[in-house]
Structure formats: structure tokens, C-alpha cells
């Protein structure tokens, strides 16, 4: 039999873990990890330049310099899997200042996720920037590891329920803790990578960058995993101590 306190802790931990997993899944699949605010289009010449950047962004070859400049100039957003720009729906950008804006996105393919970053974006002769390269790869891989740990914890918990065993609870708590740490590391890698990018690619005048709601979802999911882990570890340790005390009392 499991004490009501431990059963309550397990239920709350399950709810927290589910919420954290949903938040992280939504964060991974959406585009708003980091976003730029660009000045409005002014004049035909400016519109032609921006249209050229947009066409290169949509149809050109993958290049960090090209897509970064487009993101800077066209209210872009970037995430773990997506890069997007906000453009008018009309073909005549400069003639319709109040045109309806649409979000055009392109995904990072798997080979592009592992493309090296260079010390000078766009200049392949400048040498590979190992720090930015591995930060980008970590921000791509760590959330997948986090979700894998949660799935493993869920399967272990399901098997424990079928066997009516409380023994795996501590291990499940550790898996939840590792998942929370991986999610937190993902956010840190993304922020560090964006900061380093802005050091080697200066933002144009009147362009501001800010954190997006997708990143905040990932940031929220990390402490939820950790709270679930704390409840599971507490329940496992307390139940174990109660069991040994009861066993000792019976022997005595």
C-alpha cells in the first residue's frame, strides 16, 4: 500500500511533467524563439532592396549571412527549426504602406542544422567558429534528448504501475531532473548563440531584437520538470524510509 501523501505527490508530479512536456513540444515546433523589430519600408529603392533580400531568403542557397541579414531587415523570427520573415502580402510594397503582413517561413533541414558557423558569417575562408557551431548543434539536440528522457520516464512509470511497484520512482525522478536540465541548457545555448551572432554581425540601425514567446515556453517547462523530479525523489525517499522503519518495527 502507498500512503496518501505519496500518492498525491505522484499525481502532482505526473501533471507537472505532462505540462512541461506540452510546453516544450510547442516551443520546439513554433517559430518565435528570437524576433527582430525592423523599421518600415520607405521608398521604392528601399523596397527593391528588401524584395531582393526576400527572394534570396526564399529561393537562394542556404547561407548564414544571407538569411541573418534578411531576418534583421524584415522583422524576422528564428527558432530551433524555423527562420521566418514578415512581409506584405502585396507585390507593390512601397505603394501600400498598410498592406496586410504575412509570415513566410523556411525550415532548417537536418544537414543545415550541422552546417559549420564561421568567424565571419558568409566568409568560408575566415575559419570555423567552433563555439557557435557547437552551441547551435546543442540547442538542436538537447530538446530532443529532453523529450526522449521524458518518454523513457513515462514508460518506466507505466511498467511500474502494471507491476504495482514503487521502486522505480527515484529513477523516474532523476530522469525528470535530467530532462529539465537539458531544456534549461537548450535555452542557454540559444541565448548564447544569438549573442555571439550579434557580436560578429552587427544589427542595422533602428533594428531591435527581443525574446519570443516560444523561448519563454521552453524556459517555463524546465522548472516544471524539476519540480516533478523533486516530488518524485521526495516520495521515493520518504516511502523507502517508512518501509524500513515498518520492517524494523515488525522484526522487533
C-alpha positions as CSV (number, residue, x, y, z in Angstrom):
1,X,0.0,0.0,0.0
2,X,1.1,3.6,-0.8
3,X,0.5,6.3,1.7
4,X,-2.0,9.0,0.5
5,X,0.8,11.7,0.8
6,X,3.0,9.8,-1.6
7,X,0.1,9.0,-4.0
8,X,-0.8,12.7,-4.1
9,X,2.9,13.6,-4.8
10,X,2.9,11.2,-7.7
11,X,-0.2,12.6,-9.2
12,X,1.0,16.2,-8.9
13,X,4.4,15.1,-10.4
14,X,2.6,13.5,-13.4
15,X,0.6,16.6,-14.0
16,X,3.7,18.8,-13.9
17,X,5.6,16.5,-16.2
18,X,2.8,16.5,-18.7
19,X,2.5,20.3,-18.7
20,X,6.3,20.6,-19.1
21,X,6.3,18.2,-22.0
22,X,3.5,20.0,-23.7
23,X,5.2,23.4,-23.3
24,X,8.5,22.1,-24.6
25,X,6.9,20.4,-27.6
26,X,5.0,23.6,-28.5
27,X,8.3,25.6,-28.1
28,X,10.2,23.2,-30.4
29,X,7.5,23.3,-33.1
30,X,7.0,27.1,-33.2
31,X,9.0,29.9,-34.7
32,X,9.2,32.6,-32.0
33,X,12.4,32.0,-30.1
34,X,14.0,35.2,-31.0
35,X,12.5,38.1,-33.0
36,X,13.6,41.3,-34.7
37,X,11.7,44.6,-35.0
38,X,12.7,46.4,-38.2
39,X,11.8,49.9,-39.4
40,X,9.0,50.3,-42.0
41,X,9.7,50.2,-45.8
42,X,10.4,53.7,-47.1
43,X,10.6,54.5,-50.8
44,X,10.9,52.4,-53.9
45,X,14.7,51.9,-53.7
46,X,14.4,50.5,-50.1
47,X,11.5,48.3,-51.2
48,X,13.6,46.9,-54.1
49,X,16.5,46.1,-51.8
50,X,14.2,44.3,-49.3
51,X,12.5,42.4,-52.1
52,X,15.8,41.2,-53.3
53,X,16.7,40.0,-49.8
54,X,13.4,38.3,-49.5
55,X,13.9,36.4,-52.8
56,X,17.3,35.3,-51.7
57,X,15.8,34.1,-48.4
58,X,13.1,32.1,-50.1
59,X,14.9,30.7,-53.2
60,X,18.7,31.3,-52.7
61,X,21.3,28.9,-51.3
62,X,21.5,28.4,-47.5
63,X,23.9,30.9,-46.1
64,X,24.0,32.3,-42.5
65,X,25.0,35.8,-43.7
66,X,22.2,35.9,-46.2
67,X,19.4,34.7,-44.0
68,X,20.6,36.7,-41.0
69,X,20.6,40.0,-42.9
70,X,17.1,39.2,-44.2
71,X,15.9,38.5,-40.6
72,X,17.4,41.8,-39.4
73,X,15.7,43.8,-42.1
74,X,12.3,42.1,-42.4
75,X,11.0,41.7,-38.9
76,X,12.4,38.1,-38.8
77,X,12.0,35.4,-36.2
78,X,14.3,32.4,-35.7
79,X,13.8,29.2,-33.7
80,X,15.3,25.8,-33.4
81,X,13.8,24.6,-36.7
82,X,12.5,27.7,-38.4
83,X,13.5,31.1,-39.8
84,X,10.7,33.4,-40.8
85,X,10.3,37.0,-42.2
86,X,7.2,39.2,-42.0
87,X,6.4,40.7,-45.4
88,X,3.5,42.5,-47.1
89,X,1.0,40.3,-49.0
90,X,1.1,42.8,-51.8
91,X,3.7,42.7,-54.6
92,X,4.0,46.5,-54.5
93,X,5.5,47.0,-51.1
94,X,6.1,50.7,-51.2
95,X,2.8,51.7,-52.7
96,X,0.7,50.1,-49.9
97,X,2.0,51.1,-46.5
98,X,-0.9,49.5,-44.7
99,X,-0.7,46.2,-46.7
100,X,-1.6,43.0,-44.9
101,X,1.5,41.3,-43.4
102,X,2.2,37.6,-43.7
103,X,4.8,35.4,-42.1
104,X,6.9,33.5,-44.6
105,X,8.9,30.6,-43.1
106,X,11.6,28.3,-44.2
107,X,12.7,25.3,-42.1
108,X,16.3,24.3,-41.2
109,X,16.9,20.9,-42.8
110,X,18.9,18.3,-40.9
111,X,22.1,18.9,-42.9
112,X,21.7,22.6,-42.4
113,X,21.5,22.1,-38.6
114,X,25.0,20.6,-38.7
115,X,26.5,23.2,-41.1
116,X,29.5,24.9,-39.5
117,X,29.4,28.5,-38.4
118,X,32.2,30.8,-39.4
119,X,34.0,33.6,-37.6
120,X,32.8,36.0,-40.3
121,X,29.3,34.8,-41.4
122,X,29.3,34.3,-45.1
123,X,33.1,34.1,-45.4
124,X,34.1,30.5,-45.5
125,X,37.8,31.4,-45.5
126,X,37.6,33.1,-42.1
127,X,37.7,29.7,-40.3
128,X,35.1,27.8,-38.4
129,X,33.8,29.3,-35.2
130,X,33.7,26.1,-33.0
131,X,31.9,27.7,-30.1
132,X,28.9,29.0,-32.2
133,X,28.9,25.7,-34.2
134,X,28.5,23.5,-31.2
135,X,26.1,25.9,-29.4
136,X,23.8,25.6,-32.4
137,X,24.1,21.9,-32.5
138,X,23.4,21.6,-28.8
139,X,20.3,23.8,-29.0
140,X,19.0,21.5,-31.7
141,X,19.9,18.1,-30.0
142,X,19.3,18.9,-26.3
143,X,15.5,19.3,-26.5
144,X,15.2,16.0,-28.4
145,X,17.2,14.4,-25.6
146,X,14.9,16.0,-23.1
147,X,11.8,14.6,-24.8
148,X,13.4,11.2,-25.0
149,X,14.1,11.2,-21.3
150,X,10.5,12.1,-20.6
151,X,9.3,9.3,-22.8
152,X,11.6,6.9,-21.0
153,X,10.4,8.1,-17.6
154,X,6.8,7.7,-18.7
155,X,7.4,4.1,-20.0
156,X,9.2,3.2,-16.8
157,X,6.3,4.6,-14.7
158,X,3.7,2.8,-16.7
159,X,5.6,-0.5,-16.2
160,X,5.9,0.2,-12.5
161,X,2.1,0.8,-12.3
162,X,1.5,-2.5,-14.1
163,X,3.8,-4.3,-11.6
164,X,2.5,-2.3,-8.6
165,X,6.0,-1.4,-7.7
166,X,7.1,1.8,-6.1
167,X,10.8,1.0,-6.6
168,X,11.5,2.9,-9.9
169,X,10.2,6.2,-8.6
170,X,13.6,7.5,-7.7
171,X,14.9,6.6,-11.1
172,X,12.0,8.4,-12.8
173,X,12.7,11.4,-10.7
174,X,16.3,11.5,-11.9
175,X,15.1,11.2,-15.5
176,X,12.8,14.2,-15.0
177,X,15.6,16.2,-13.4
178,X,17.9,15.4,-16.4
179,X,15.1,16.4,-18.8
180,X,14.7,19.8,-17.0
181,X,18.5,20.4,-17.1
182,X,18.6,19.6,-20.9
183,X,15.7,22.1,-21.5
184,X,17.4,24.8,-19.5
185,X,20.7,24.1,-21.4
186,X,18.8,24.5,-24.7
187,X,17.6,27.9,-23.7
188,X,21.1,28.9,-22.5
189,X,22.7,27.7,-25.7
190,X,20.2,29.6,-27.9
191,X,20.7,32.8,-26.0
192,X,24.5,32.5,-26.0
193,X,24.4,31.7,-29.8
194,X,22.3,34.7,-30.6
195,X,24.6,36.9,-28.5
196,X,27.7,35.7,-30.3
197,X,25.9,36.1,-33.7
198,X,25.2,39.8,-32.9
199,X,28.8,40.3,-32.0
200,X,30.0,39.2,-35.4
201,X,27.0,40.5,-37.3
202,X,26.1,44.0,-36.1
203,X,22.4,44.8,-36.1
204,X,21.4,47.6,-38.6
205,X,20.3,50.9,-37.2
206,X,16.8,51.0,-35.6
207,X,16.6,47.2,-35.5
208,X,15.9,45.7,-32.1
209,X,16.0,42.1,-31.0
210,X,13.9,40.5,-28.3
211,X,13.0,37.1,-26.9
212,X,9.9,35.4,-28.3
213,X,7.1,33.5,-26.5
214,X,8.4,30.1,-27.7
215,X,11.6,30.6,-25.8
216,X,9.6,31.5,-22.7
217,X,7.5,28.3,-23.0
218,X,10.7,26.3,-23.0
219,X,12.0,28.3,-20.1
220,X,8.8,27.5,-18.1
221,X,9.0,23.8,-18.9
222,X,12.4,23.4,-17.3
223,X,11.4,24.2,-13.7
224,X,8.2,22.2,-14.1
225,X,10.3,19.1,-14.9
226,X,12.5,19.9,-11.9
227,X,9.5,20.3,-9.6
228,X,8.2,17.0,-10.8
229,X,11.6,15.5,-10.1
230,X,11.7,16.9,-6.6
231,X,8.3,15.4,-5.8
232,X,9.2,12.0,-7.1
233,X,12.5,11.9,-5.3
234,X,10.9,13.0,-2.1
235,X,8.2,10.4,-2.4
236,X,10.7,7.7,-3.2
237,X,13.0,8.6,-0.2
238,X,10.2,9.0,2.2
239,X,8.4,5.8,1.2
240,X,11.7,3.9,1.5
241,X,12.4,5.3,5.0
242,X,8.8,4.5,6.1
243,X,9.1,0.9,4.7
244,X,12.4,0.3,6.6
245,X,11.1,1.7,9.8
246,X,8.0,-0.5,9.5
247,X,10.1,-3.6,8.7
248,X,12.4,-2.8,11.7
249,X,9.3,-2.4,14.0
250,X,7.9,-5.8,12.8
251,X,11.2,-7.5,13.5
252,X,11.4,-6.0,16.9
